[in-house]
């Protein structure tokens, strides 16, 4: 066998190379590399959903008509949303994008907006813009001239029939009132005292003019003519603000990119830095998403600036606050009350120290667990489809 192997090797070595063979192979390899590069360029940035499309629909992905989602979307949420967008809009000849690349601005025909302020200067960046779909019932973030807002000289503006964040805002307001009115201190028989025992054993029949006023001897707070802060003025922050209007209080907000002074004036808002907001406000709502930038954003130094009577409400994400620093502030009475619909570990551990704080109240992340609530995202897709059909007629 060894001799046979040597014979084969000798035969191979005796073969003369095909004239120009190396040159031909190099040209073939170079051609394959160029084709592969073009294919990678065409599919760059496309998710798995793109490759699951039929070839006939993939060709539509190169459409020169774009829909821009003008808001941040977490990668996990985009992975769930993208297949629905492809299925709905690719057959209509539209591509839906999250970010602008070179040359995209000139191709955008529809812009979907949540809470980013849009001015005439922003709109002018999109020469082919035909419509704006606002994610909500009010186009409050649009600082356009009158003609543009009504669909006259500018792009057609359309809103949804429902808002997102209303249920969360309702719970946030409820937690605020729980803290201000100190309702959590009335649990069980905590309000019972020996000094008032006799009156409670022999109560009188209450009438319009007779009764035992404040028999638990508790003092409560009010938000009337106080200052309230909203950290994170997004869809839910906006819904909280709308509900605060009826309480006749001043509202400040913190946002990484403040609105224009004109929009602030129209909404009745004042922008403050984070530490300044904690120092000035009687109630603070935390409505920040959890990102690398916001994790631990509310530090011990920020909490040290807070008013001692502060009511802090968190219906965003727990981890935007330093847990141990907040616990110390609550234990030492440097913050009056903390209420949240979120926690650092969920479900809340049975042994967690926050369970034993009398001035902390945690609900089990239930704000949006509303039976029969509409799916705002599906409504947005349906309205966007109708809007595209209208502008293409």
DAFENZI-V642280 format. One record per pair of residues at least 12 apart in sequence whose ideal C-beta (glycine too) atoms are under 10 Angstrom apart, sorted by the first residue. I is the first residue (numbers start at 1). J is the second residue. Records with the same first field share a line. If there is no record, write none. Layout:
BEGIN
I = J / J
END
This chain:
BEGIN
42 = 58 / 61 / 62
43 = 58 / 61
44 = 101
45 = 97 / 98 / 99 / 101
46 = 58 / 61 / 82 / 86 / 95
47 = 75 / 78 / 79 / 82 / 83 / 86
48 = 79 / 82 / 83
49 = 79 / 81 / 82 / 83 / 84 / 85 / 86 / 87 / 90
50 = 82 / 83 / 86 / 90
52 = 83 / 86
53 = 83 / 86 / 87 / 90
54 = 90
56 = 90 / 91
57 = 86 / 87 / 90 / 91
58 = 86 / 90
59 = 90
60 = 86 / 89 / 90 / 91 / 92 / 93 / 94 / 95
61 = 86 / 90 / 94 / 95
62 = 95
63 = 89 / 90 / 92 / 93 / 94 / 95 / 107
64 = 93 / 94 / 95 / 103 / 106 / 107 / 109 / 128
65 = 89 / 92 / 93 / 94 / 95 / 107 / 108 / 109 / 110 / 128 / 130 / 388 / 392
66 = 94 / 95 / 96 / 97 / 100 / 104 / 105 / 106 / 107 / 108 / 109 / 110 / 111 / 126 / 128 / 129
67 = 85 / 89 / 92 / 94 / 95 / 96 / 97 / 108 / 109 / 110 / 111 / 112 / 131 / 133 / 384 / 387 / 388
68 = 95 / 96 / 97 / 98 / 99 / 100 / 104 / 105 / 107 / 108 / 109 / 110 / 111 / 112 / 113 / 126 / 129 / 132
69 = 81 / 85 / 96 / 97 / 98 / 99 / 110 / 111 / 112 / 113 / 114 / 133 / 135 / 380 / 384
70 = 98 / 99 / 100 / 108 / 111 / 112 / 113 / 114 / 115 / 116 / 118 / 122 / 132 / 133 / 135
71 = 98 / 112 / 113 / 114 / 115 / 116 / 135 / 234 / 235
72 = 98 / 99 / 114 / 116 / 234 / 289 / 291
73 = 98 / 99 / 114
74 = 289 / 290 / 291
77 = 377
78 = 98
80 = 377
81 = 96 / 98 / 377 / 380 / 381
82 = 96 / 98
84 = 96 / 377 / 378 / 381
85 = 97 / 381 / 384
87 = 381
88 = 381 / 382 / 384 / 385 / 388
89 = 110 / 381 / 384 / 385 / 388
92 = 385 / 388 / 389 / 392
93 = 388 / 392
94 = 109 / 110 / 384 / 385 / 388 / 392
95 = 107
96 = 110 / 112 / 381 / 384
100 = 125 / 126
104 = 126
105 = 125 / 126 / 127 / 128 / 129
106 = 125 / 126 / 127 / 128
107 = 126 / 127 / 128
108 = 125 / 126 / 127 / 128 / 129 / 130
109 = 126 / 128 / 129 / 130 / 131 / 155 / 388 / 391 / 392
110 = 126 / 128 / 129 / 130 / 131 / 132 / 133 / 155 / 156 / 158 / 384 / 387 / 388 / 391
111 = 123 / 126 / 129 / 130 / 131 / 132 / 133 / 134 / 155 / 157
112 = 131 / 132 / 133 / 134 / 135 / 380 / 381 / 383 / 384 / 387
113 = 132 / 133 / 134 / 135 / 136 / 139 / 141 / 142 / 157
114 = 134 / 135 / 136 / 141 / 164 / 234 / 235 / 238 / 380
115 = 134 / 135 / 136 / 140 / 141 / 232 / 233 / 234 / 235 / 236 / 237 / 238 / 255 / 259
116 = 141 / 234 / 257 / 259
117 = 140 / 141 / 142 / 143 / 257 / 258 / 259 / 260 / 262 / 263 / 264
118 = 132 / 134 / 139 / 141 / 142 / 143 / 144 / 148 / 155 / 157 / 263
119 = 141 / 142 / 143 / 144 / 145 / 260 / 262 / 263
120 = 142 / 143 / 144 / 145 / 148 / 154
121 = 143
122 = 142 / 143 / 144
123 = 142 / 143 / 144 / 145 / 148 / 154 / 155
124 = 154
126 = 155
128 = 155
129 = 154 / 155 / 156
130 = 154 / 155 / 156 / 387 / 388 / 390 / 391 / 392
131 = 151 / 154 / 155 / 156 / 157 / 158 / 384 / 387 / 388 / 390 / 391
132 = 144 / 148 / 149 / 151 / 154 / 155 / 156 / 157 / 158 / 159 / 387
133 = 156 / 157 / 158 / 159 / 160 / 380 / 383 / 384 / 386 / 387 / 388
134 = 157 / 158 / 159 / 160 / 380 / 383
135 = 159 / 160 / 162 / 163 / 164 / 235 / 376 / 377 / 379 / 380 / 383
136 = 159 / 160 / 161 / 162 / 163 / 164 / 165 / 166 / 235 / 238 / 239 / 376 / 380
137 = 159 / 160 / 161 / 162 / 163 / 166
138 = 159 / 160 / 163 / 238 / 242
139 = 157 / 158 / 159
140 = 238 / 241 / 242 / 263 / 266 / 267
141 = 233 / 238 / 259 / 263 / 267
142 = 154 / 157 / 263
143 = 259 / 260 / 262 / 263 / 266
144 = 157
155 = 391
156 = 387 / 390 / 391
158 = 383 / 384 / 386 / 387 / 390 / 391
159 = 383
160 = 374 / 376 / 379 / 380 / 382 / 383 / 384
161 = 374 / 376 / 379 / 383
162 = 373 / 374 / 375 / 376 / 379 / 380
163 = 235 / 236 / 238 / 239 / 242 / 374 / 376
164 = 234 / 235 / 236 / 238 / 239 / 368 / 373 / 374 / 375 / 376 / 377 / 379 / 380
165 = 234 / 235 / 236 / 237 / 238 / 239 / 240 / 242 / 287 / 315 / 367 / 368 / 376
166 = 235 / 236 / 239 / 240 / 242 / 243 / 367 / 368 / 370 / 373 / 376
167 = 236 / 239 / 315 / 366 / 367 / 368 / 369 / 370 / 373
168 = 235 / 236 / 237 / 239 / 240 / 287 / 315 / 316 / 341 / 367 / 368 / 370
169 = 235 / 236 / 237 / 238 / 239 / 240 / 241 / 242 / 243 / 244 / 285 / 287 / 315 / 367
170 = 239 / 240 / 243 / 315 / 367 / 370
171 = 313 / 315 / 339 / 341 / 363 / 366 / 367 / 368 / 369 / 370
172 = 230 / 236 / 237 / 239 / 240 / 243 / 244 / 285 / 286 / 287 / 313 / 314 / 315 / 316 / 339 / 340 / 341 / 367
173 = 223 / 239 / 240 / 243 / 244 / 246 / 247 / 283 / 285 / 313 / 315
174 = 313 / 339 / 341 / 363 / 367
175 = 283 / 285 / 311 / 312 / 313 / 314 / 315 / 337 / 338 / 339 / 340 / 341 / 361 / 362 / 363 / 367
176 = 221 / 223 / 228 / 240 / 243 / 244 / 247 / 282 / 283 / 284 / 285 / 311 / 312 / 313 / 337 / 339
177 = 220 / 221 / 222 / 223 / 247 / 283 / 311 / 313 / 339
178 = 311 / 313 / 337 / 339 / 361 / 363
179 = 221 / 283 / 309 / 310 / 311 / 312 / 313 / 336 / 337 / 338 / 339 / 359 / 360 / 361
180 = 220 / 221 / 222 / 223 / 224 / 226 / 282 / 283 / 309 / 311 / 336 / 337
181 = 218 / 219 / 220 / 221 / 222 / 311
182 = 216 / 218 / 219 / 220 / 221 / 311 / 336 / 337 / 359
183 = 218 / 220 / 361
184 = 337 / 339 / 358 / 359 / 360 / 361
185 = 216 / 218 / 220 / 337 / 358 / 359
186 = 216 / 218
187 = 358 / 361
190 = 216 / 218 / 358
191 = 215 / 216 / 217 / 218
192 = 215 / 216
193 = 215 / 216 / 217
195 = 217
196 = 212 / 215 / 216 / 217
199 = 212 / 215
200 = 212 / 215 / 216
203 = 215
221 = 282 / 283 / 309 / 311 / 336 / 337
222 = 247 / 249 / 282
223 = 244 / 247 / 248 / 249 / 282 / 283 / 311
224 = 247 / 248 / 249
225 = 247 / 248 / 249 / 250 / 282
226 = 247 / 248 / 249 / 250 / 281 / 282 / 283 / 309 / 311
227 = 249 / 250 / 251 / 252 / 270 / 272 / 277 / 280 / 281 / 282 / 283 / 284 / 307
228 = 240 / 241 / 244 / 247 / 249 / 250 / 251 / 252 / 253 / 277 / 281 / 282 / 283 / 284 / 285 / 311 / 313
229 = 250 / 251 / 252 / 253 / 254 / 270 / 272 / 274 / 276 / 277 / 278 / 279 / 280 / 281 / 282 / 283 / 284 / 285 / 286 / 310 / 312
230 = 244 / 251 / 252 / 253 / 254 / 255 / 269 / 277 / 281 / 283 / 284 / 285 / 286 / 287 / 313
231 = 252 / 253 / 254 / 255 / 272 / 274 / 277 / 278 / 281 / 284 / 285 / 286 / 287 / 288 / 294 / 297 / 298 / 302 / 312 / 314 / 316 / 320
232 = 253 / 254 / 255 / 256 / 285 / 286 / 287 / 288 / 289 / 294 / 297 / 316 / 317 / 320
233 = 251 / 253 / 254 / 255 / 258 / 259 / 267 / 269 / 271 / 285 / 287
234 = 255 / 287 / 288 / 289 / 316
235 = 287 / 376
236 = 285 / 287 / 315 / 316 / 367 / 368
237 = 253 / 254 / 255 / 285 / 286 / 287 / 288 / 315 / 316
238 = 253 / 267 / 287
239 = 287
240 = 285 / 287 / 313 / 315
241 = 253 / 267 / 268 / 269 / 285
242 = 267
244 = 268 / 283 / 285
245 = 268
247 = 283
249 = 281 / 282 / 283
250 = 268 / 269 / 270 / 280 / 281 / 282
251 = 267 / 268 / 269 / 270 / 281 / 283 / 285
252 = 269 / 270 / 271 / 272 / 276 / 277 / 280 / 281 / 284
253 = 267 / 269 / 270 / 271 / 272 / 277 / 285 / 287
254 = 271 / 272 / 273 / 274 / 275 / 276 / 277 / 278 / 281 / 284 / 286 / 288 / 297
255 = 269 / 271 / 288
256 = 274 / 288 / 293 / 294
258 = 271 / 272
259 = 271
273 = 302
274 = 297 / 298 / 299 / 301 / 302 / 305
275 = 298 / 299 / 301 / 302 / 303 / 304 / 305 / 306
276 = 302 / 305
277 = 302 / 305 / 306
278 = 298 / 301 / 302 / 303 / 304 / 305 / 306 / 307 / 310 / 312 / 335
279 = 302 / 304 / 305 / 306 / 307 / 310
280 = 305 / 306 / 307
281 = 306 / 307 / 310 / 311 / 312
282 = 306 / 307 / 309 / 310 / 311 / 336
283 = 307 / 309 / 310 / 311 / 312 / 313 / 337
284 = 298 / 306 / 307 / 310 / 311 / 312 / 313 / 314 / 335
285 = 311 / 312 / 313 / 314 / 315 / 316
286 = 298 / 312 / 313 / 314 / 315 / 316 / 317 / 318 / 320 / 321 / 340 / 342
287 = 313 / 314 / 315 / 316 / 317 / 320
288 = 314 / 316 / 317 / 319 / 320 / 321
289 = 316 / 317 / 320
290 = 316 / 317 / 318 / 319 / 320 / 342
291 = 317 / 320
293 = 320
294 = 316 / 317 / 319 / 320 / 321
295 = 317 / 319 / 320 / 321 / 322
296 = 319 / 320 / 321 / 322 / 323 / 325
297 = 317 / 319 / 320 / 321 / 322
298 = 312 / 314 / 320 / 321 / 322 / 325 / 326
299 = 321 / 322 / 325 / 326
300 = 321 / 322 / 324 / 325 / 326 / 328 / 329
301 = 322 / 325
302 = 321 / 322 / 325
303 = 321 / 322 / 325 / 326 / 328 / 329 / 330 / 334 / 335
304 = 325 / 328 / 329 / 334 / 335
306 = 329 / 334 / 335 / 336
307 = 334 / 335 / 336
308 = 329 / 332 / 333 / 334 / 335 / 336
309 = 335 / 336 / 337
310 = 329 / 334 / 335 / 336 / 337 / 338
311 = 335 / 336 / 337 / 338 / 339 / 359
312 = 326 / 329 / 330 / 335 / 336 / 337 / 338 / 339 / 340 / 360
313 = 337 / 338 / 339 / 340 / 341 / 361
314 = 326 / 338 / 339 / 340 / 341 / 342 / 343 / 362
315 = 339 / 340 / 341 / 342 / 363 / 365 / 367 / 368
316 = 340 / 341 / 342
317 = 340 / 342 / 343 / 344
318 = 340 / 341 / 342 / 343 / 344 / 345 / 346 / 348 / 354 / 362 / 365
319 = 342 / 343 / 344 / 345
320 = 342
321 = 338 / 340 / 342 / 344
323 = 343 / 344 / 345 / 352 / 353 / 354
324 = 353
326 = 338 / 340 / 354 / 357 / 360
327 = 352 / 353 / 354 / 357 / 360
329 = 359
330 = 353 / 354 / 357 / 358 / 359 / 360
331 = 353 / 356 / 357 / 359 / 360
333 = 359
335 = 359 / 360
336 = 359
337 = 357 / 358 / 359 / 360 / 361
338 = 354 / 357 / 359 / 360 / 361 / 362
339 = 359 / 360 / 361 / 362 / 363
340 = 354 / 360 / 361 / 362 / 363 / 365
341 = 361 / 362 / 363 / 364 / 365 / 366 / 367 / 368
342 = 362 / 363 / 364 / 365 / 367
343 = 362 / 363 / 364 / 365
346 = 364 / 365
347 = 364 / 365
348 = 362 / 363 / 364 / 365
END
